[in-house]
Amino acid sequence: MRIVFDAFWWAQGPHSLRHVLREIVFAWHDRFPDDQLVLVTRTKHDVLGLGDIPEGATVVDSAVWPQGLFATTAVRDAATDFRADAVITHNFAAKIERGVSCVYLHDVLFESNPEWFTPIERAYFSFMKRCVGFADIVFTSSRSEAARIESWTKAKNVRAVGLGLSTELIYCDPSVAGYHGLTPQSYILTVGRFNPRKNLATTIHSALDAGALSVERPLVVVGTDRADASQHDRRIQEATAAGLIIFTGIVSDSDLKWLYANASLFVFLSLGEGFGMPPVEAAYFDAPVLTSDLPVFHENLGDVAEYVSPTDAAAVSTAIRTLVEHPIRRHKANELAIRHDWIATVAAMRRSILAHARVPA
């Protein structure tokens, strides 16, 4: 098969989108080495200069911007030029003359919960919904998100194919010296930003209310820096100044792996996710996990986490206090690795393409 990939984010861009794109392409190459892969990128020179494309893959570039227009026009044109059997775009579907048009639609939270997004974001994201009908197959990460896509769009054929654990995170060496003076089991960990959906302020206030934080056991917040935190309420500012909260900003994979593996508790109280990878990663590295009581987390974590309503601050505080005093480690790394595997994801995608196209495997 000849597959044309929307590789707009290959060399740079949002970490999560770039990560998913690259994991899918490399897993596809490993699992189906006889398939011909074509990567349509923004800047061919930069991509080739990185030296990290799959062996034998073809790289073409386009100056089209932004990604929504790139996916629907540049990828479409490449599909015609290369007589593709299938195209796989991200979020924005391409209308092609031959072959199978596939889009990996990460979520449509902007439809179900528009209050979490700015007017500009909603206007741009609405193009995803308008062009989803171009796709013969819509891939997404979870059954929960597949149901949302079916409810809020006119997608014709939605398939939940999962996401794999980050190979870069799993196989990197953890920081030898730990993270900035922290010692194992001496901190609570969370990941997030100050926006309504991530619910970070509730996480912080609930941890403070629980009486679980001290200089000896701070709350470590990955993904947000101290400058951003300084824009928020006085209680958070004072707790940060007192050393009860440590804002790290973005950290390396090596640091994140150490932080996951040595946390006394990982807390993730997002109000909505298409998948929600951080608690899965934390559980893989055997951190006790407290997360939101949402269907998507039950689907992806099962019995390897404790659940709480993310909007019930008192219940969150009680759960944090209980789990700090009596941590639960379930040692389910193997189970999670099997459940969230990139090879399984791309195999499911390819089976769907073949079934739609009715071509020999």
JOSULQUI-V308404 format. One record per backbone hydrogen bond with DSSP energy under -1.0 kcal/mol. CO is the residue of the C=O (numbers start at 1). NH is the residue of the N-H. Records with the same first field share a line. If there is no record, write none. Layout:
BEGIN
CO=NH ; NH
END
This chain:
BEGIN
1=36
2=85 ; 86
3=38
4=88
5=7 ; 40
7=10
14=18
15=19
16=20
17=21
18=22
19=23
20=24
21=25
22=26
23=27
24=28
25=29
26=30
27=31
28=32
32=35
36=3
37=58
38=5
39=60
40=7
41=62
43=47
44=48
45=49
46=50
54=57
58=39
60=41
66=70
67=71
68=72
69=73
70=75
73=77
74=78
75=79
76=80
77=81
78=82
79=84
85=100
86=4
87=102
88=6
89=104
90=92
100=87
101=136 ; 137
102=89
103=139
104=91
108=111 ; 112
109=113
113=116
114=117
118=122
119=123
120=124
121=125
122=126
124=127
125=128
126=130
127=131
131=134
132=135
137=103
138=159
139=105
140=161
142=146
143=147
144=148
145=149
146=150
147=151
148=152
149=153
157=138
159=140
166=170
167=171
179=182
183=186
187=264
188=220
189=267
190=222
193=195
195=199
197=271
199=203
200=204
201=205
202=206
203=207
204=208
205=209
206=210
207=212
208=211
217=214
218=188
219=246
220=190
221=248
222=192
224=249
225=229
226=230
228=231
229=232
233=237
234=238
235=239
236=240
237=241
238=242
239=244
240=243
244=219
246=221
249=223
252=256
253=257
254=175 ; 258
255=259
256=260
257=261
258=262
262=185
265=189
266=290
268=292
277=281
278=282
279=283
280=284
281=285
282=287
283=286
288=266
289=306
290=268
291=308
292=294
294=298
295=299
296=300
297=301
298=302
301=304
306=291
308=293
309=312
311=313
312=316
313=317
314=318
315=319
316=320
317=321
318=322
319=323
320=324
321=325
322=326
332=336
333=337
334=338
335=339
336=340
340=165
341=345
342=346
343=347
344=348
345=349
346=350
347=351
348=352
349=353
350=354
351=355
352=356
353=357
354=358
END
